[in-house]
Amino acid sequence: MRAGQALLLATLGAALTACGSFGSSRELTPLPAFVPGARLAQDWKASLAGSPIYKFTPAVIGSDRIIVAGVDGKLERLDQGKSVWRVELGKPLAAGVGGDDRLGVVVTQDGEAIAFDVADGSEKWRSQVGAEVLSAPAVTGIAVVVRASDSRVFGLAPQDGHRMWTYRRPTPALSMRGDTGMLTEDNVAVTGFPGGKMVAINLANGGALWELTVALPRGTTEIERLADVVGTPLLQDRRLCAAAFQGRLACFDASNGNLVWSRDISSAVGIGQGTGEIFITDETGAIHALDGSNGASIWKQDKLAGRIPGRPLMLGKYLVVTDAEGYVTALHVEDGSLAARAETDGSEMSGPPTPVDEDSFVVQSVKGGVFGFTLN
């Protein structure tokens, strides 16, 4: 087997199945040494039922309300780490929490969307979508948008959960089993698909407004032709950007769909946004900072390569990433140098860090640990 193919299969295995147990059995490179230049402190911790298969990330509602879910169907609201309410839904869950300031939604392993009141956890409605769902729903005042693993997208009415529309598109023979997010803006939902496509969907009726090509599948085998858009698309200064596995990072003019710039960087986790930068973790584990206006390189940090770092989060002067052993690392935004590090429970995170405010964030591990951090 060629070295490049071996790396591809290792990256693909991580993207498709997370890890085989609560803890990494993969051979990772040692933690790099550095002199800390920032303070990264764990403020609180909570525990839920974890899963190495399904992805659960917290939903932050407002400035202090954090809603978390466990695979066993338990939901909990944490305000600054303190439990406000906890409810049991009676069914195992497959996707984490999506919500706005009033309504939260989760999806069960048998494809049932369950909505609840963010204020007290009381159930509002249940709606069967009849499909496997691996991503947290997007909740707007127009529609609750649920993305199925077979590339169908469902629009449910926020009031009672009835199905308003279904968007369908074909799925290649092989695609990544991952958490593909949705960007919602005004009355539009933008999400990526297998085959390198990014589509804007009208939230009112489910119609496709436009389709853009982030990457084109290449190669002769199904594995070589994987080119799935990963993570959540970003809107930055009227540029719409997304990344594809075994493809590229591309930014388009949001007003007309014209390509503004692209870079041949493959990612299995997606991109993060800065004030004028775009941050991406490539498939080798190197982290790149690019100029959002033209894609030019600002810096590259490869000291975490071989530790399977996730999608970056910009938090003030720092960039935060997690790795496959549950370490949280902060990098200086201006040059990518390592600034701080903290450990959690030894297992990888279910998703990227979720910002709470300008200097704090929360992460959730595949073991079910939920950790609140402050970075300054």
C-alpha positions as CSV (number, residue, x, y, z in Angstrom):
1,M,0.0,0.0,0.0
2,R,1.4,3.4,-0.9
3,A,2.1,5.8,2.0
4,G,-0.3,8.4,0.7
5,Q,-3.1,5.8,0.5
6,A,-2.4,4.6,4.0
7,L,-2.7,8.1,5.3
8,L,-5.9,8.6,3.4
9,L,-7.4,5.4,4.8
10,A,-6.4,6.4,8.4
11,T,-8.0,9.9,8.0
12,L,-11.1,8.4,6.4
13,G,-11.4,5.9,9.2
14,A,-11.2,8.7,11.8
15,A,-13.8,10.7,9.9
16,L,-16.3,7.9,9.3
17,T,-16.3,6.1,12.7
18,A,-14.6,8.4,15.2
19,C,-12.8,5.8,17.4
20,G,-13.6,2.3,18.3
21,S,-13.6,2.8,22.0
22,F,-13.7,5.6,24.7
23,G,-10.1,6.6,24.2
24,S,-7.7,6.6,21.3
25,S,-6.0,3.3,20.3
26,R,-4.3,5.1,17.4
27,E,-0.6,5.8,17.6
28,L,-0.3,9.5,18.1
29,T,2.7,11.8,18.0
30,P,3.8,13.0,21.5
31,L,2.5,16.3,22.9
32,P,4.8,19.1,21.8
33,A,6.6,21.1,24.4
34,F,6.2,24.9,24.6
35,V,6.2,27.8,27.1
36,P,2.7,28.8,28.0
37,G,1.7,32.3,27.1
38,A,-2.0,32.2,28.1
39,R,-4.2,30.9,30.8
40,L,-6.6,28.1,29.9
41,A,-8.7,27.1,32.9
42,Q,-11.4,24.5,33.4
43,D,-14.3,26.2,35.1
44,W,-16.8,23.4,35.4
45,K,-17.6,19.8,34.3
46,A,-20.7,17.8,33.8
47,S,-21.3,14.2,32.7
48,L,-23.8,12.5,30.4
49,A,-23.9,9.2,28.5
50,G,-21.3,9.3,25.7
51,S,-21.0,7.6,22.4
52,P,-18.0,6.9,20.1
53,I,-20.4,6.7,17.1
54,Y,-22.9,9.5,17.4
55,K,-21.8,13.2,17.6
56,F,-23.1,15.3,20.4
57,T,-22.1,19.0,20.7
58,P,-23.6,21.5,23.1
59,A,-26.0,24.3,22.0
60,V,-25.3,27.7,23.5
61,I,-28.4,29.8,23.8
62,G,-27.8,33.4,24.7
63,S,-24.9,34.2,26.9
64,D,-25.1,31.5,29.6
65,R,-27.7,28.8,28.7
66,I,-26.0,25.6,27.5
67,I,-28.1,22.7,26.4
68,V,-26.4,19.3,26.3
69,A,-27.7,15.8,25.3
70,G,-26.5,12.3,26.0
71,V,-26.9,9.2,23.8
72,D,-29.3,7.7,26.3
73,G,-31.9,10.4,25.7
74,K,-31.2,12.7,28.7
75,L,-31.2,16.4,28.2
76,E,-29.7,19.0,30.6
77,R,-29.6,22.8,30.7
78,L,-26.5,24.2,32.3
79,D,-26.2,27.9,33.2
80,Q,-22.5,28.6,33.9
81,G,-22.1,24.9,34.6
82,K,-25.0,24.7,37.1
83,S,-27.9,22.4,36.3
84,V,-31.2,24.2,35.8
85,W,-33.3,21.3,34.6
86,R,-32.7,17.7,33.4
87,V,-35.3,15.6,31.4
88,E,-35.4,12.1,30.0
89,L,-36.9,11.6,26.5
90,G,-37.2,7.9,26.7
91,K,-35.3,7.1,23.5
92,P,-31.6,6.9,22.5
93,L,-30.4,9.9,20.5
94,A,-28.3,10.1,17.4
95,A,-27.8,13.9,17.0
96,G,-27.1,16.7,19.4
97,V,-29.0,19.8,20.2
98,G,-30.0,22.6,17.8
99,G,-31.9,25.6,19.1
100,D,-32.8,29.2,19.3
101,D,-33.8,31.3,22.3
102,R,-37.1,29.5,22.7
103,L,-37.0,26.1,21.0
104,G,-34.5,23.2,21.2
105,V,-34.6,20.1,19.0
106,V,-32.8,16.7,19.1
107,V,-33.2,13.6,16.9
108,T,-33.5,10.0,18.1
109,Q,-31.8,7.0,16.6
110,D,-35.0,5.9,14.9
111,G,-35.4,9.3,13.2
112,E,-37.8,11.1,15.4
113,A,-37.3,14.8,16.0
114,I,-38.2,15.9,19.5
115,A,-38.7,19.6,20.3
116,F,-38.6,21.1,23.8
117,D,-38.9,24.4,25.5
118,V,-35.4,25.8,26.3
119,A,-36.8,27.6,29.4
120,D,-37.9,24.5,31.3
121,G,-37.2,21.4,29.2
122,S,-40.9,20.6,28.6
123,E,-41.7,18.7,25.5
124,K,-43.4,20.7,22.7
125,W,-43.8,18.1,19.9
126,R,-42.5,15.0,18.2
127,S,-42.2,14.5,14.4
128,Q,-41.0,11.3,12.6
129,V,-38.7,12.1,9.7
130,G,-38.0,8.4,8.9
131,A,-34.3,8.7,8.2
132,E,-31.0,8.5,10.0
133,V,-29.9,11.9,11.2
134,L,-26.3,12.5,12.4
135,S,-26.2,16.3,12.6
136,A,-27.8,18.7,15.0
137,P,-30.9,20.4,13.5
138,A,-30.9,24.1,12.7
139,V,-33.7,25.9,14.4
140,T,-35.1,29.1,12.9
141,G,-38.4,31.0,13.1
142,I,-39.3,29.8,9.6
143,A,-38.3,26.1,9.8
144,V,-36.6,23.5,11.9
145,V,-34.1,22.0,9.4
146,V,-33.1,18.4,9.8
147,R,-30.3,16.9,7.6
148,A,-30.4,13.1,7.0
149,S,-27.4,10.9,6.3
150,D,-28.8,10.0,2.9
151,S,-28.6,13.7,1.8
152,R,-32.3,14.4,2.3
153,V,-33.1,17.7,4.1
154,F,-36.4,18.1,5.9
155,G,-38.1,21.3,6.9
156,L,-40.4,21.0,9.9
157,A,-42.8,23.7,11.2
158,P,-41.4,25.2,14.5
159,Q,-45.0,25.4,15.9
160,D,-46.0,21.8,15.8
161,G,-43.3,19.8,13.9
162,H,-45.4,18.9,10.8
163,R,-43.3,18.4,7.7
164,M,-43.4,21.4,5.4
165,W,-41.0,20.2,2.7
166,T,-38.3,17.7,1.7
167,Y,-35.2,18.5,-0.3
168,R,-33.6,15.5,-2.1
169,R,-30.4,14.9,-4.0
170,P,-28.5,11.8,-5.1
171,T,-25.8,10.3,-2.8
172,P,-22.6,8.7,-4.2
173,A,-21.9,5.0,-3.5
174,L,-19.4,6.0,-0.8
175,S,-19.6,9.0,1.4
176,M,-18.3,10.1,4.8
177,R,-20.4,9.4,7.8
178,G,-20.0,12.7,9.5
179,D,-21.6,15.7,11.1
180,T,-22.4,18.1,8.3
181,G,-23.6,21.4,9.7
182,M,-25.9,24.0,8.2
183,L,-25.5,27.8,7.9
184,T,-28.8,29.6,8.2
185,E,-29.1,33.3,7.1
186,D,-32.3,35.2,6.7
187,N,-34.6,32.7,4.9
188,V,-31.9,30.4,3.5
189,A,-30.1,27.3,4.8
190,V,-26.7,26.5,3.2
191,T,-25.2,23.1,3.6
192,G,-22.6,20.8,1.9
193,F,-23.1,17.4,0.3
194,P,-21.1,14.4,-0.9
195,G,-19.6,14.9,-4.3
196,G,-18.3,18.4,-3.5
197,K,-21.5,20.3,-3.8
198,M,-22.8,23.2,-1.6
199,V,-26.5,24.1,-1.9
200,A,-28.7,27.0,-0.7
201,I,-32.2,25.9,0.3
202,N,-35.2,28.2,0.7
203,L,-36.5,27.7,4.2
204,A,-40.1,28.5,3.3
205,N,-40.6,25.8,0.6
206,G,-37.4,23.6,0.4
207,G,-36.5,24.8,-3.1
208,A,-32.9,24.9,-4.2
209,L,-31.9,28.5,-4.8
210,W,-28.4,27.7,-6.2
211,E,-25.7,25.0,-6.2
212,L,-22.0,25.6,-6.1
213,T,-19.1,23.2,-6.8
214,V,-16.6,23.3,-3.9
215,A,-14.6,20.3,-5.3
216,L,-14.8,17.7,-8.1
217,P,-14.3,14.0,-7.3
218,R,-11.1,12.6,-8.8
219,G,-9.6,9.2,-9.1
220,T,-10.7,5.7,-10.2
221,T,-11.8,4.0,-7.0
222,E,-14.7,5.0,-4.8
223,I,-12.3,5.9,-2.0
224,E,-10.2,8.1,-4.3
225,R,-13.4,9.8,-5.5
226,L,-14.6,10.9,-2.1
227,A,-15.0,14.6,-2.2
228,D,-17.6,15.4,0.5
229,V,-18.1,18.9,1.8
230,V,-17.3,18.8,5.5
231,G,-18.2,21.0,8.5
232,T,-20.4,24.1,8.3
233,P,-20.1,26.6,5.5
234,L,-19.0,30.1,6.5
235,L,-20.2,33.5,5.5
236,Q,-17.5,36.1,5.8
237,D,-17.6,39.6,4.2
238,R,-20.1,38.5,1.6
239,R,-17.9,35.5,0.8
240,L,-19.4,32.0,1.2
241,C,-16.7,29.4,2.0
242,A,-16.5,25.7,2.5
243,A,-14.0,22.8,2.4
244,A,-14.1,19.3,1.0
245,F,-12.3,16.1,2.0
246,Q,-9.8,15.2,-0.8
247,G,-10.8,18.4,-2.5
248,R,-10.2,22.0,-1.8
249,L,-11.2,25.1,0.2
250,A,-13.2,27.5,-1.9
251,C,-14.8,30.9,-1.3
252,F,-17.5,32.3,-3.6
253,D,-19.1,35.7,-4.0
254,A,-22.4,35.3,-2.0
255,S,-24.2,37.8,-4.4
256,N,-23.6,35.9,-7.7
257,G,-21.9,32.6,-6.9
258,N,-18.7,33.4,-8.7
259,L,-15.5,31.7,-7.4
260,V,-13.4,34.3,-5.6
261,W,-10.5,32.0,-4.7
262,S,-9.6,28.4,-3.9
263,R,-6.8,26.5,-2.3
264,D,-6.0,22.8,-2.8
265,I,-6.2,21.9,0.9
266,S,-8.1,18.8,2.0
267,S,-9.9,18.7,5.3
268,A,-11.9,16.0,7.2
269,V,-13.3,18.5,9.8
270,G,-14.0,21.8,8.1
271,I,-13.1,25.4,8.6
272,G,-13.2,28.0,11.3
273,Q,-13.6,31.8,10.9
274,G,-11.7,34.8,12.2
275,T,-12.2,38.5,11.8
276,G,-10.5,38.5,8.5
277,E,-8.9,35.1,8.4
278,I,-10.1,31.5,7.6
279,F,-8.6,28.7,9.6
280,I,-8.5,25.1,8.4
281,T,-7.1,21.8,9.8
282,D,-5.9,19.7,6.9
283,E,-6.0,16.0,6.6
284,T,-2.5,15.6,8.0
285,G,-3.3,17.6,11.1
286,A,-1.6,20.8,10.2
287,I,-3.5,24.0,11.0
288,H,-3.5,26.8,8.4
289,A,-4.4,30.5,8.7
290,L,-5.4,32.1,5.4
291,D,-6.3,35.6,4.3
292,G,-10.1,35.5,3.9
293,S,-10.0,37.9,1.0
294,N,-7.7,36.0,-1.3
295,G,-6.6,32.7,0.3
296,A,-3.0,33.7,0.8
297,S,-1.2,31.8,3.6
298,I,-0.6,33.7,6.8
299,W,0.9,30.9,8.8
300,K,1.0,27.1,9.2
301,Q,1.3,25.2,12.5
302,D,2.2,21.5,12.1
303,K,3.3,20.7,15.7
304,L,-0.1,19.0,16.3
305,A,0.1,17.0,13.1
306,G,-0.3,13.3,14.0
307,R,-2.6,14.1,17.0
308,I,-5.7,14.4,14.8
309,P,-6.7,18.0,15.8
310,G,-10.3,19.0,15.1
311,R,-11.9,22.1,13.6
312,P,-10.5,25.4,15.0
313,L,-12.4,28.0,16.9
314,M,-11.2,31.6,17.1
315,L,-11.7,33.1,20.5
316,G,-10.3,36.6,20.8
317,K,-6.5,36.5,20.4
318,Y,-6.4,32.7,20.4
319,L,-7.4,29.7,18.3
320,V,-8.7,26.6,20.1
321,V,-8.4,23.0,18.9
322,T,-8.9,19.6,20.5
323,D,-7.1,16.4,19.7
324,A,-7.8,12.6,19.7
325,E,-6.6,12.3,23.3
326,G,-8.9,15.0,24.6
327,Y,-6.3,17.7,25.0
328,V,-7.4,21.3,24.4
329,T,-4.7,23.5,22.8
330,A,-4.8,27.3,22.4
331,L,-2.7,28.9,19.6
332,H,-1.8,32.6,19.1
333,V,-3.9,33.9,16.2
334,E,-1.2,36.2,14.9
335,D,1.5,33.5,14.3
336,G,0.1,30.1,15.2
337,S,2.5,29.5,18.1
338,L,1.3,27.3,21.0
339,A,-0.1,29.4,23.9
340,A,-1.8,27.0,26.4
341,R,-2.9,23.5,26.9
342,A,-5.4,21.6,29.2
343,E,-6.6,18.0,29.4
344,T,-10.1,16.6,29.7
345,D,-11.0,13.0,30.1
346,G,-8.6,11.3,27.7
347,S,-11.1,10.8,24.9
348,E,-11.6,12.8,21.7
349,M,-14.3,15.5,21.5
350,S,-17.5,14.8,19.7
351,G,-17.2,18.1,17.8
352,P,-15.3,21.4,17.7
353,P,-15.3,23.8,20.7
354,T,-18.5,25.8,21.0
355,P,-18.1,29.5,22.0
356,V,-20.0,30.8,25.0
357,D,-18.7,34.4,25.1
358,E,-15.6,36.3,24.1
359,D,-13.2,34.3,26.4
360,S,-15.0,31.1,27.2
361,F,-16.1,27.9,25.4
362,V,-17.5,24.4,26.0
363,V,-16.5,21.0,24.6
364,Q,-18.2,17.6,24.9
365,S,-16.3,14.3,24.7
366,V,-17.2,10.9,23.3
367,K,-17.2,9.7,26.9
368,G,-19.9,12.2,27.6
369,G,-17.9,14.7,29.6
370,V,-18.9,18.3,29.2
371,F,-16.2,20.9,30.0
372,G,-16.4,24.6,30.4
373,F,-13.2,26.6,29.9
374,T,-12.0,30.2,30.2
375,L,-9.1,31.4,28.0
376,N,-7.3,34.6,28.6
